[in-house]
Amino acid sequence: MSASANLANVYAELMRRCGESYTITYGAPPTYLVSMVGAADAGKKIVLVFKEDRNGAVARLRTTPTRAAPKKESSADLDLTGSPLKDDCLVDAIADLSIDLQLEHSNPWKLEEEYQRGIPVDKARSIVCSEFLQLAEGLGSVWFLCDGSDLGQTQLLQYEFNPTHFSRGILSYQGVRPAYLVTSQSLVRHHGKTPNETLIENSYQVNSHMRLRCSWTSSAALPLLVNLNDCDVALNHTFRVGDCSSLTQDFMNQLRILVYIREDIVSYHTDVKQGVSRDPTYRCGSGIDMDELRESINQTMTDVSGLIGRYSISNAEFDIEDVVQRAKVRQLTDLTDKLWELLKCCHSYKDLKIAFSMLFQCAARCNIVNTPTNKNRLAKIITELANRRLAMPCLSGAEPLELLLEIGLEKLYKDYEFIYTESKMCSTNLLKEDSSEASMDDATPQNLPQLRKSLHNAVRGDPTPGAGMRKTLLHHHGAVNSRSAKYAGSDDDTGFKNSHFDEHESTERISKLFQIHCTLEHLLMMHIHLNLANVYNDVCSELLKKPPKLVESIDDQLSDVMDIRLSAHYVRDHLDGKDPYSRHITMRSHNKFRELKTTFYFDSENICPPNLAQCFQCDDKEMVKERTYHSWIYHKIRSLK
C-alpha cells in the first residue's frame, strides 16, 4: 500500500473518532507551516486537525500594500491604441493621480487559513498519545493546530509516522524580538547542544516583489549568521501584468491588442465551422477619421524621410531605461510597421476592411517610395500591387484581422529586438521562437522565383500544370490544410493567399513575445533596484532559453516568476550591513540512536492570520523602532525504535 493511502487511512480513522469535535483535512500543508519548518519537513500532503470559525469579519493584517486597479466603465470595445492624430489625455487627471491612492492589502496566507483556529494544547496531546494513533501505520505527518494558550505558546504539534524511528515535533511562537538578540550563542542555547551541522538561509527583501536569498551550510560550533562571501545567492522576482510600469506599458498594450485580435479570429473561425454567419469583430481601436487615415496612408507610402533610420552605429552601451524610452519613440523604417500604427486605430471591423481597401488602392496607383522589406503577407501584397503584377485583392472574413495580427507581431518583435540589441543584453537568436524560424527566414528568398513564376502565369493566363484555375490573389479560399502554413510561408497549391492563420502557431508567437516582455521587466527591476549590469547577459540567456509557457489570454493577474542564481560578489556591497527580512536557521545534532533538529524562523511580518492563535493578540512589534522579528522555534526529535 502506498504512503498516501496509509496516511489517508489515518485521516479516515481520525475523522471517525474526532470529526464531530474538530475540523480535519487531508491535503497540502498551510503556507505558514511550509515557511516555518521548510518544505521537506512540512511534506506535500498532511493531515491537519483544527477548529474552524467562519463567524465574524475576516481578519486583515497590514502587510505590503499594492495599488488597486482603477475602476473603469464597462464597454464592449477596448481602446488600448490611442490615436496618432489626436491627444485626448487629461493632464489634470495625471497630476491628481497621487492624491487619492486606493490601496489593497495582500496577505502572505491563503484565504481559507483565516478561518482556522487552534485547539487546546492538552486536547491535542491527548490525541497524540492515544492508543489508536500510536498503533496506526503510515508515512507522513499529522499536525495539530494549537491555540498557543500554554506557557510555551505551542502553535503546532506533529506526529510523524516512521517505520524505524519515533518522531515528534513541536512548533512554538516565541513572540517579537529585536534583531540584535538573534545570535549564534542564543540559538545554540535553545538547541540544547553543539550542532553538528547548521543550515542558514537569509532572505533580503529588495521590494515587495523581489527578494534575495543567501544560503550556506556551516559545521562550526558557533556558526556565522551572516555570510556574504561564499554563500549561494538566489534572486526571486515576480512580475504581475497589473503592475506594469509606465515605461513598458506601451509594449504590453500592443501585446494585449494582439491577444484580442487573435481571440476574435479564433472566435470567428469557430462560429464559421458551426454554421454561424457573421462579420468578425475588431474591438481594440479608438477610432480615426477615414479621410485623415487615407491621407496618412498615402503619406506613409510616399514619404522619403522614412527611409532614414536612427539606429546606433557605435559600440557605446546605453542604459536599459534610456533604450526602452528610445524604443517607444524610435523612427519606424519598414512600411508595414508604420501601417500597424495606423491600422490598429480603426474603430471597427468595417473601418479596418475599408482601410485595407484604401491601402491596396494606394499601392496600385501611387509611386511607392517606401517599398516594404518585412517578410509578411501584407508586404508581399503591396509589393506585387506596386509592380502591377496582381489584381486588386478583395479581403473577406477574418483576413483583415489576420493581416493586422501578422504585421503587429512582427512590429512588436522589432521593438523588443531594438531594446535588447541596443542595450547589448543579448543576441537576436535568443529572441527567436526556435532555431527552425531562423532556418525558415534563410530559406525564404529561395521561394521568390516560384512565387514570381506563379504570379506571372496568373497575369498571362497560362494554365498551371495540375490545376484547374490560375493562381491569383482573388482565390483566397484554399484547402483546409493551408491553415497550418506559417505566416511567412510559401504559397500552397491553391494559389497566393491573402492571409495565413494557424491557431497554435499564433499562440506560440504571442507566448514568446510575452516571455520576452517579462524578461525585460525582470531586467528593469534588477537595474533599478540592484544595478547588476554584469549579469544581464547571463540572465537573458537563462530566461529566454526556457520554453515559454503558453499564453492564450492576458489579464492584470497574469504573472511571471524569475528565480535565478547569482554569484555572491555581485550583491555583497548591496547587502552589507543590512538586516535580513527573514531568517531560516536549522541546527542538527545526532548520534547512533537519536537525532535532534531545531529550526528557527524569523520574519519581519507575522505570516500567520492574527486570529489563528491567542498568542498573536499580545504583539507589541509596533512599539519597537529598530528591526524586529516575529519568531518561531521548531523542535523535532527522532529516536530509534
C-alpha positions in Angstrom: 0.0 0.0 0.0 1.3 3.4 -0.9 2.3 6.0 1.7 -0.5 8.3 0.7 -3.0 5.5 1.1 -1.7 4.8 4.6 -2.0 8.4 5.6 -5.4 8.6 4.1 -6.4 5.6 6.3 -5.1 7.6 9.3 -7.2 10.6 8.2 -10.3 8.4 7.9 -9.8 7.0 11.4 -9.3 10.5 12.9 -12.5 11.6 11.1 -14.4 8.7 12.7 -13.1 9.4 16.2 -12.7 13.2 16.3 -14.5 14.5 13.3 -17.5 15.7 15.3 -15.3 17.9 17.6 -12.7 19.2 15.2 -12.2 20.0 11.5 -9.8 17.6 9.9 -8.3 18.0 6.4 -6.0 15.9 4.3 -4.1 17.9 1.7 -1.4 20.5 1.2 0.1 22.0 4.3 -0.7 25.6 5.3 1.5 28.3 3.8 2.8 29.4 7.1 3.9 25.9 8.1 5.9 25.5 4.9 7.7 28.8 5.6 8.5 28.0 9.2 9.7 24.4 9.1 10.6 24.1 5.4 9.1 22.2 2.5 10.9 18.9 3.4 9.5 18.7 6.9 6.1 20.1 6.0 5.6 17.5 3.3 3.4 17.6 0.2 0.3 16.2 2.0 -0.5 16.2 5.6 -3.4 15.6 8.0 -4.3 18.8 9.8 -6.5 18.9 12.9 -8.0 22.3 13.9 -11.2 24.2 14.7 -13.0 26.2 12.0 -14.6 29.5 12.7 -16.3 31.3 9.9 -18.2 33.8 12.1 -17.2 37.5 12.3 -15.2 39.6 10.0 -12.3 38.2 8.0 -9.1 39.2 9.6 -6.9 41.6 7.7 -3.3 42.3 8.7 -1.3 45.2 7.3 1.3 43.8 5.0 2.8 45.2 1.8 0.2 47.5 0.2 -0.3 47.5 -3.5 -2.2 49.9 -5.7 -5.7 48.8 -6.5 -6.7 48.8 -10.1 -8.8 51.8 -11.1 -12.5 51.2 -11.8 -13.4 51.6 -15.4 -16.7 51.9 -17.2 -17.8 48.6 -18.8 -17.5 48.7 -22.6 -17.7 46.3 -25.4 -14.8 48.0 -27.1 -11.3 48.0 -25.7 -9.2 51.1 -26.6 -5.6 50.3 -26.0 -4.2 52.0 -29.0 -4.7 55.8 -28.6 -4.7 57.8 -31.7 -1.7 59.1 -33.7 -3.8 62.0 -34.8 -5.2 63.3 -31.5 -4.3 63.5 -27.9 -7.2 63.2 -25.5 -5.1 62.7 -22.4 -6.2 64.6 -19.3 -3.2 66.3 -17.8 -5.1 67.3 -14.6 -6.1 63.7 -14.0 -2.4 62.6 -14.2 -1.4 65.4 -11.8 -4.1 64.3 -9.3 -3.3 60.6 -9.5 -1.1 60.5 -6.4 -3.6 62.4 -4.2 -6.1 59.6 -3.5 -4.4 56.2 -3.9 -6.6 53.2 -3.3 -4.7 50.5 -1.5 -5.5 46.9 -1.2 -3.9 44.5 1.3 -2.1 41.4 0.1 -1.5 38.8 2.8 1.1 36.1 3.0 -1.5 33.4 3.7 -4.4 31.8 1.9 -8.0 33.0 2.5 -9.2 29.6 3.9 -6.4 29.8 6.5 -8.1 32.8 8.1 -10.9 30.6 9.3 -8.6 28.1 11.1 -8.4 28.2 14.9 -6.2 26.3 17.3 -7.4 23.7 19.7 -6.3 23.5 23.4 -2.8 22.0 23.7 -3.9 19.4 26.3 -6.6 18.1 23.9 -4.0 17.8 21.1 -1.6 16.0 23.3 -4.2 13.5 24.4 -4.9 12.6 20.8 -1.2 12.3 20.1 -0.8 9.9 23.0 -4.0 7.9 22.2 -3.5 4.2 21.5 -5.1 4.2 18.1 -2.7 6.8 16.7 0.3 5.0 18.3 -0.7 1.7 16.6 -1.5 3.2 13.2 0.7 2.6 10.3 1.6 5.1 7.6 4.1 7.5 6.2 3.8 11.3 6.6 2.7 13.5 9.5 -0.4 14.5 11.4 -0.3 18.1 12.6 -2.5 19.6 15.3 -3.0 23.3 15.3 -3.0 24.6 18.9 -4.3 27.9 20.3 -1.0 28.9 22.0 -2.6 29.5 25.3 0.0 27.4 27.3 3.2 28.9 28.7 5.3 27.7 25.8 2.8 29.3 23.3 2.6 26.0 21.4 1.2 26.6 17.9 1.6 23.2 16.2 2.2 19.6 17.4 3.5 17.0 14.9 3.1 13.2 15.0 5.3 11.7 12.2 4.9 8.1 11.1 8.2 6.5 10.6 9.0 2.7 10.3 12.3 2.9 12.1 12.1 5.9 14.5 9.8 7.5 17.0 9.4 11.0 15.6 7.7 14.0 17.2 7.7 17.7 16.5 6.6 20.9 18.3 6.3 24.4 16.8 6.1 27.3 19.3 5.7 31.0 18.8 8.5 33.0 20.5 6.9 36.4 20.2 8.6 39.6 18.9 12.3 40.1 19.4 14.8 42.7 18.2 17.3 41.7 15.5 20.3 42.2 17.7 19.2 39.4 20.0 19.4 36.9 17.2 22.9 35.5 17.9 24.7 32.2 17.5 25.0 31.8 21.2 21.3 32.2 21.9 20.4 29.8 19.1 22.8 27.1 20.3 21.4 27.5 23.8 17.9 26.9 22.5 19.1 23.9 20.5 20.4 22.4 23.7 23.8 21.1 22.5 26.6 21.9 20.0 25.2 21.4 16.5 26.9 19.0 14.0 25.5 21.0 11.1 23.8 24.3 10.6 21.8 25.3 7.5 21.2 29.0 7.2 19.1 31.0 4.7 18.8 34.8 5.0 16.2 36.5 2.8 16.6 40.2 1.9 13.5 42.0 0.5 14.6 44.4 -2.2 11.0 45.5 -2.8 7.5 44.0 -2.4 8.1 41.7 -5.4 11.8 41.0 -5.3 13.9 39.0 -2.8 17.5 37.9 -2.5 18.1 34.6 -0.7 21.6 33.8 0.7 22.1 30.3 1.9 25.0 28.2 3.2 25.9 25.3 5.5 28.3 25.5 8.4 29.8 22.9 10.7 31.1 25.4 13.2 30.1 25.2 16.9 29.0 28.9 16.7 28.2 29.4 13.0 28.2 32.8 11.4 24.6 34.1 10.9 25.6 36.5 8.1 27.8 35.3 5.2 28.2 37.4 2.0 31.4 35.8 0.8 30.8 32.2 -0.3 27.0 31.8 0.1 24.7 30.6 -2.6 22.6 33.6 -3.8 19.2 33.3 -5.5 17.2 36.2 -6.9 13.5 35.9 -6.9 11.3 38.4 -8.7 7.6 38.3 -9.5 6.2 40.4 -12.3 2.4 40.9 -12.5 0.9 42.3 -15.6 -1.3 44.7 -13.5 1.9 46.2 -12.1 3.4 47.1 -15.5 5.2 50.4 -15.3 4.6 53.4 -17.5 8.0 52.8 -19.1 6.9 49.5 -20.6 3.1 49.9 -20.7 3.0 50.8 -24.4 4.6 47.4 -25.3 2.3 45.5 -23.0 -0.7 47.3 -24.6 0.4 46.3 -28.0 0.8 42.7 -26.8 -2.8 42.8 -25.4 -4.1 44.1 -28.7 -2.5 41.2 -30.5 -4.1 38.8 -28.0 -7.5 40.3 -28.5 -7.1 40.2 -32.3 -6.2 36.5 -32.1 -9.2 35.8 -29.8 -11.5 37.4 -32.3 -10.0 35.5 -35.2 -10.4 32.2 -33.4 -13.9 33.1 -32.3 -14.9 33.9 -35.9 -13.5 30.7 -37.3 -15.2 28.7 -34.6 -18.6 30.2 -35.5 -18.0 29.6 -39.2 -17.4 25.9 -38.5 -20.6 25.8 -36.6 -22.5 27.4 -39.4 -22.9 30.9 -37.9 -22.7 33.6 -40.5 -21.4 36.9 -39.2 -18.7 39.5 -39.6 -15.6 39.3 -37.4 -15.2 41.7 -34.5 -12.4 44.3 -34.0 -12.6 45.9 -30.6 -9.2 47.5 -29.9 -9.2 50.8 -31.8 -10.0 54.3 -30.5 -11.4 55.4 -33.9 -9.9 57.5 -36.6 -11.3 59.7 -39.3 -11.2 57.8 -42.6 -10.2 60.8 -44.7 -7.3 61.5 -42.3 -6.4 57.8 -42.4 -6.4 57.9 -46.2 -4.1 60.9 -46.2 -1.8 59.2 -43.6 -1.6 56.0 -45.6 -0.6 57.9 -48.8 2.0 60.0 -46.9 3.4 56.8 -45.2 3.8 55.1 -48.5 5.4 58.0 -50.4 7.4 59.8 -47.7 11.1 59.8 -48.4 12.1 60.8 -44.9 11.0 57.4 -43.6 14.0 55.8 -45.5 16.5 57.2 -43.0 16.6 55.2 -39.8 18.0 56.4 -36.5 20.0 53.4 -35.2 23.1 53.3 -33.1 26.2 52.7 -35.2 28.8 52.9 -32.4 29.8 50.4 -29.8 28.6 52.6 -26.9 26.5 50.9 -24.3 23.2 52.6 -23.4 21.3 52.5 -20.1 18.5 50.0 -20.3 15.9 52.6 -19.2 17.1 55.0 -21.8 16.9 52.3 -24.5 13.3 51.4 -23.6 12.4 55.1 -23.7 14.1 55.4 -27.2 12.3 52.3 -28.4 8.9 53.9 -27.6 9.7 56.9 -29.9 12.1 55.2 -32.4 11.6 56.0 -36.1 10.0 53.1 -37.9 11.7 52.2 -41.1 9.6 49.5 -42.6 6.3 50.2 -44.3 4.2 47.5 -42.6 5.5 48.6 -39.1 4.2 52.1 -39.9 0.9 50.7 -41.2 0.4 48.8 -38.0 0.4 52.0 -36.0 -2.3 53.4 -38.3 -4.5 50.4 -38.9 -4.8 49.3 -35.3 -6.6 52.6 -34.5 -9.6 51.7 -36.7 -12.8 51.7 -34.7 -14.4 48.6 -36.1 -14.0 45.7 -38.5 -15.9 47.6 -41.2 -13.4 50.5 -40.9 -10.5 48.1 -40.9 -11.7 46.5 -44.1 -12.1 49.9 -45.7 -8.7 50.9 -44.6 -7.1 47.9 -46.3 -9.0 48.7 -49.5 -7.6 52.3 -49.4 -4.2 50.8 -48.8 -4.4 48.5 -51.8 -5.7 51.3 -54.0 -2.8 53.5 -53.0 -0.3 50.6 -53.6 -1.8 50.1 -57.1 -1.9 53.7 -58.2 0.8 55.6 -56.4 4.6 55.5 -56.9 5.6 53.8 -53.6 8.9 55.1 -52.3 8.9 53.1 -49.1 9.0 49.6 -50.5 8.3 47.1 -47.7 11.2 45.0 -46.6 9.4 42.8 -44.0 8.7 39.2 -44.9 5.0 39.2 -44.1 1.9 38.6 -46.3 0.9 42.3 -46.4 4.4 43.3 -47.6 4.1 40.8 -50.5 0.7 42.0 -51.5 1.8 45.7 -51.5 5.0 44.8 -53.5 3.1 42.9 -56.1 0.4 45.5 -56.5 3.0 48.2 -56.9 4.7 46.1 -59.6 1.4 45.8 -61.4 1.6 42.0 -61.2 -1.7 41.4 -59.3 -5.3 42.4 -59.5 -6.8 44.3 -56.5 -7.3 41.8 -53.7 -10.8 41.5 -52.1 -10.5 40.7 -48.4 -13.2 38.8 -46.7 -13.9 37.0 -43.4 -11.1 37.2 -40.9 -8.4 38.1 -43.5 -8.2 41.8 -42.4 -7.6 40.7 -38.8 -5.1 38.0 -39.9 -3.1 40.5 -41.9 -3.2 43.0 -39.0 -2.2 40.3 -36.5 0.8 39.3 -38.6 2.2 42.8 -39.1 1.6 43.6 -35.4 3.5 40.5 -34.2 6.4 41.5 -36.5 6.4 45.1 -35.4 6.3 44.3 -31.7 9.1 41.8 -32.1 11.2 44.6 -33.7 10.5 46.8 -30.7 11.9 44.2 -28.4 14.8 43.4 -30.8 15.7 47.1 -30.7 15.7 47.2 -26.9 17.8 44.0 -26.4 20.3 44.8 -29.2 20.8 48.5 -28.4 21.3 47.8 -24.7 23.6 44.9 -25.7 21.9 42.5 -23.3 21.7 39.5 -25.7 21.8 38.4 -29.3 18.7 38.3 -31.5 18.9 34.5 -31.7 17.6 34.3 -28.2 14.6 36.3 -29.2 13.5 33.9 -31.9 10.9 31.2 -31.2 13.2 28.4 -32.2 16.1 27.5 -34.5 13.6 26.5 -37.2 12.4 30.1 -37.5 15.9 31.2 -38.4 16.3 28.5 -41.0 12.9 29.4 -42.4 13.9 33.0 -42.8 17.1 32.0 -44.5 15.1 29.8 -46.9 12.5 32.4 -47.8 14.4 34.1 -50.7 14.6 30.7 -52.4 10.8 30.7 -52.6 10.7 34.0 -54.5 11.4 32.6 -58.0 8.5 30.1 -57.5 6.2 33.0 -56.3 7.1 35.2 -59.3 6.6 32.3 -61.7 3.1 31.6 -60.4 2.2 35.3 -60.4 3.5 35.6 -63.9 1.3 32.8 -65.0 -1.6 34.3 -63.3 -1.3 37.5 -65.3 -0.6 35.7 -68.6 -3.5 33.3 -68.1 -1.3 30.3 -68.8 -2.7 27.2 -67.2 -0.8 25.9 -64.2 0.1 22.2 -64.6 -2.1 20.0 -62.3 -4.6 22.8 -61.5 -8.0 23.8 -62.9 -7.6 27.5 -62.3 -4.9 30.1 -62.3 -3.4 31.4 -59.1 -4.3 35.0 -58.2 -5.0 36.9 -55.0 -8.7 36.7 -55.7 -8.6 32.9 -55.0 -8.4 33.2 -51.2 -10.5 30.2 -50.3 -7.9 27.5 -50.3 -7.7 24.0 -48.9 -8.2 23.3 -45.3 -4.7 22.2 -44.7 -3.4 25.7 -45.7 -4.3 26.9 -42.3 -1.3 25.2 -40.9 1.1 27.2 -43.0 3.5 29.6 -41.4 2.8 33.3 -41.6 5.7 33.9 -43.9 5.5 30.5 -45.6 5.4 29.8 -49.3 2.1 29.6 -51.3 0.3 26.4 -51.3 -1.1 24.5 -54.3 -4.3 26.5 -54.5 -2.8 29.9 -55.1 -1.4 33.0 -53.4 -3.5 33.5 -50.3 -4.4 36.9 -48.8 -3.5 35.8 -45.3 -2.4 32.8 -43.2 -3.5 31.9 -39.7 -2.7 29.0 -37.5 -4.2 29.0 -34.1 -1.5 27.0 -32.3 1.4 28.9 -34.1 -0.1 32.3 -33.2 -0.3 31.2 -29.6 3.3 30.2 -29.6 4.4 33.5 -31.1 2.4 35.6 -28.6 3.7 33.4 -25.8 7.3 34.0 -26.9 6.6 37.8 -27.0 5.2 37.6 -23.5 8.3 35.8 -22.3 10.5 38.4 -23.9 8.4 41.2 -22.2 8.6 39.5 -18.8 12.3 39.1 -19.1 12.5 42.8 -19.9 10.5 43.6 -16.8 12.8 41.4 -14.6 15.9 43.1 -16.0 14.5 46.6 -15.5 13.7 45.9 -11.8 17.2 44.4 -11.4 18.7 47.5 -13.0 16.6 50.0 -10.9 17.0 48.3 -7.5 20.3 46.4 -7.8 22.1 47.8 -10.8 23.7 44.4 -11.6 24.7 45.3 -15.2 27.3 42.5 -15.4 24.7 39.7 -15.1 22.2 40.9 -17.7 23.6 38.7 -20.4 23.5 35.6 -18.2 20.0 36.4 -17.0 18.8 36.9 -20.6 20.4 33.6 -21.7 18.9 31.7 -18.8 15.4 33.1 -19.1 15.0 33.2 -22.8 16.3 29.7 -23.4 13.5 28.3 -21.4 10.4 27.1 -23.3 7.8 29.8 -23.0 4.6 28.9 -21.2 1.6 29.1 -23.5 -0.4 32.3 -23.0 -3.8 32.5 -24.6 -5.1 35.5 -22.7 -3.5 38.3 -20.7 -5.1 40.0 -17.7 -3.9 42.0 -14.8 -3.5 38.9 -12.6 -1.2 37.1 -15.0 2.3 36.9 -13.6 5.8 35.5 -14.3 8.3 34.4 -11.7 12.1 34.7 -12.1 14.3 32.6 -9.8 18.0 32.7 -10.8 21.3 32.0 -9.2 23.9 34.8 -8.8 27.4 35.0 -7.6 27.8 36.4 -4.1 30.2 39.1 -5.0 27.5 40.8 -7.2 25.3 41.5 -4.2 27.8 41.8 -1.4 28.0 45.6 -1.4 24.3 46.0 -1.7 23.5 43.7 1.3 26.5 44.6 3.5 25.3 46.0 6.9 21.6 45.3 6.3 19.5 43.0 8.4 17.7 40.2 6.6 14.0 40.5 6.1 13.5 36.9 7.2 15.8 34.1 8.5 15.5 30.4 8.4 18.1 28.6 10.5 18.2 24.8 11.1 20.6 23.1 13.6 21.1 19.4 13.6 22.7 17.1 16.2 22.7 13.4 16.1 24.3 10.2 17.3 23.6 6.5 16.7 20.3 6.4 18.5 18.9 9.9 18.4 18.6 12.9 16.2 17.7 16.4 17.3 16.7 19.1 14.9 15.9 22.7 15.8 14.6 25.2 13.2 14.4 28.9 14.0 12.3 31.1 11.8 12.4 34.9 12.0 10.2 37.2 9.8 9.7 40.9 9.8 5.9 40.4 9.5 3.6 37.9 11.0 3.0 35.3 8.3 0.1 33.8 10.2 -3.5 35.1 10.3 -3.8 37.1 13.6 -6.8 35.2 14.8 -5.1 31.8 14.3 -3.9 31.6 17.9 -4.3 33.6 21.1 -0.6 34.2 21.4 -0.7 36.6 18.5 -3.0 39.0 20.3 -0.3 40.4 22.6 2.2 41.5 19.9 4.0 44.8 20.7 6.0 44.9 17.5 4.8 48.4 16.5 6.2 49.8 19.8 9.8 49.0 18.8 11.7 51.3 16.4 14.6 49.0 15.4 14.4 45.9 13.2 12.3 43.3 14.9 11.2 39.8 14.0 8.2 37.6 14.7 10.0 34.4 15.8 9.1 30.7 15.9 11.1 27.7 17.0 10.5 24.1 15.8 11.9 21.2 17.8 11.9 17.7 16.2 13.3 14.6 17.9 13.7 11.2 16.2 14.6 8.2 18.4 15.5 4.7 17.2 12.7 2.2 17.9 
